[in-house]
Amino acid sequence: MTRTFTKLLALALVAISSFSACTKTTTQNYTTDQLIGTYTIISIRGVATGAPEQDLMSVFLDDCQRDDLMVLKSDLTLQMVDAGTTCVPSSNDNSGDWNVNGNTFYWDGEPYRIKSLTNTNLVIEESETNNGVTQTITVTFTRR
């Protein structure tokens, strides 16, 4: 009886572990309607192979740009609005286009993977590998 129970227990554990080891990966498909809105960048983080993650906000943005708005319009144009502290020259002249295809967000033709999208946040990332070193930059926006 103990032997039968042990065999059944072992068989059950193998079955459970084999089912839990199989995870189905799905790619989220986003639509332009889901992204239309006004955003502010709240974080820019970077990490490279073998290095700790770093805050890159001050590397990419001047202090006067940190409160600027990025408006994704329904006509697939993107406009930067110089809000709050005004930059010289103003960021209002910066515009471009945007689009989305599956889980890829295109900003002036440059592809960024959409890591997550909620009612309040949009997180995109870009990865590049050079000489065996992978660098990933993650940008987090908050929706206004």
N, C-alpha and C positions, 0 to 999 in steps of 0.2 A: 504494500500500500504506500509506504514512504517513497519507494522507488518510482512508482507511477506518478505520485504527486510532484516529485522533483523533476521528472521528465516533462510533465505538463507545465510546471512553473518555468522551466528553462525554455520550452517551446513558446510560451506566452511572452516571455521577455524578448526573445529573438523576434517574434512577430511585431511586438510593440516598437522595438527599436528600429526595425526595418521600415515600418510605416512612418515613424516620426522622422526618419532620416530623409525621406523623400518630401521635399518642399517644392511646391510649384511656384516658380518665379513668374510674375506677371509684370508687364510694363504698363504703367498708367498712360492713358491717352487723354491729353488735355485739349480743350477747345479755346478758341480766341475769346469766346464769351466768358469763360472762367477767369481769364487774366485781365480783361478790360478793367481799368481802374487807376487810382492814383496811389503811388508808393513812395516811401522814403527808405533810403538805405540805412539799416541800423547796425550792420556788422559786415566786415570783410575779413575773412580768416584764410590763412594759407598754411599748407603743410607740404613738406618734401620728404622723400624717402630717407629714413634715418634721422630726421630732424623733428623737434617738437613743433606743435602747431603754434602759429604766431598771429597776433592781431595786426592786420595790414591796413586798417582804416586810415591812419595818418600817411601811409605810403601812397595811397591812391586818391585821397580826397583832402583838399585844403579845408581848414576850419569853416570857411564860409560856404562850402559845398555840402556839409553834413546835414543841413536842414532843407536842402533842395528837394523838389518833388520830381518824380518821373511819372508822366501821364501816358498810359497805354490806351490809345483811342480806338474806337470801333472801326475806323478806316485804316487801321494797321499802321498809323503813324505814331511816333513816340516823341514826346516833347519834354524837355527838361525845363522846369520852372524854378527860377532863382527866388526861393522863399526865405523868409527870415533874414539872416545876415546876408547882405548883398555882396557878391563878388565883383571885382573889377578885372577884366570885363565881365559882364553879367552872363550867367549860364542860360538865360532865356533864348539865346541864339542857337543853342544846341538842340537839334532835332534829328530825327532819322526815321527808320522803319523797324517794325517788329513783326514777328509771326510765331506760330507754334505748330509743330508737327509731331504728334505722338507725345513723347516726354522731352522733346527738344525745343527750347526757346531760342529764337533767332533774334539777335539785336544787331541791326545793320549788317545782316548776313552772317554774323559770327554765331556759331552754335554753342549753347550752354545747356547742360542737362538739368531738367527740373528735378531737384531732389525732393521737394515737397511743396504743396500748395494747400493752404487752408483759407478760411474766411479772413484771417488776420495776417498771415505771412506767406511770402513767396521765397523759396530758397533755391538758388541756382548754383551750379558749379561747373568749372572748366578744369580739365586735367590735360597735362602735356608731359611727355616723356622725352628727355634728352640725355644721351650718354648713360642710359640705365637709371637715371634719377627721375622719378615721377613727381611733378608738382601739381597740387590741386588747390584752386582758389574757390572758396565758397562765399557767396554774397547772399545776405539775408535782407529782405525788404519787409517793411510792415505796410499793410494796406490802410489807407486813411479813409 
